[in-house]
Amino acid sequence: MGKNKLKRFEENLGFKNLFQPAFDEVFRNNFDGKGRWHKDVYQNENPLVLELGCGKGEYTIGLSGYYKNKNFLGIDIKGARLWRGAKTAVKEGITNAAFLRTRIEFINSFFEPDEVSEIWITFPDPQLKGSRIKKRLTSSRFLNSYRLFLKAGGIVHLKTDNVNLHRYTKALAEENGLEILTATENLYGTVHDDPILGIRTFYESQFLSKGLNITYLQFKIDGEKPIEEPQRFEEQFF
């Protein structure tokens, strides 16, 4: 392991805006702060917004600047990446952004019903191989996890360069009767006046430099109705 990573891991331990629970704390167990994010971390009742697979936290930090009346929590398993976002928030005095190091598979250990208002999924691994569909962050498995803690009409945002992942997620939402608010396969060719969608992650900048289109999907989740995964979707989109 490089010296830079070791240094970042050590520095992470001192960040009050970065939470790093041990595996046995959250595997089939509830995190001590579950249900208390508003009270203990942000100390307000503003809407809580998650960024899943946040990497270096560019979107979490960017959104926190535009929406001062919302709380943001970036989630990733890579501590060296989270270091960047946590350090930036501390350096700039950002109080409505925090970070959590954990696997997305354990996400239900961290949030009570109705605790979260929105979810951003920015450039996730599309998990193209068929048997890996369960790891896809917009599969029915994960959407069913999200609906357990999202408020009624909670919103999911998906931003990706992978058009198949975009189409798969859109079709899954349509198949389950979820309300789609926005859907475009060429974000920067169709949206020109929304600074929020213009926040660019490290990976997005790389994709754009290669001439790839960026897709965007925004939809609501119905917390009462389980989301089903039609078998044909895997063959149709991947």
Secondary structure by P-SEA (a helix, b strand, c coil): ccaaaaaaaaaaaacccbbbbcccccccccccccccccccccccccbbbbbcccccaaaaaaaaaacccbbbbbbbcccccaaaaaaaaaaaccccbbbbbccccccccccccccccccccccccccccccccccccccaaaaaaaaaccccbbbbbbbcccaaaaaaaaaaaaaacccccccccccccccccccccccccaaaaaaaaabbbbbbbbbcccccbbbbbccccccccc
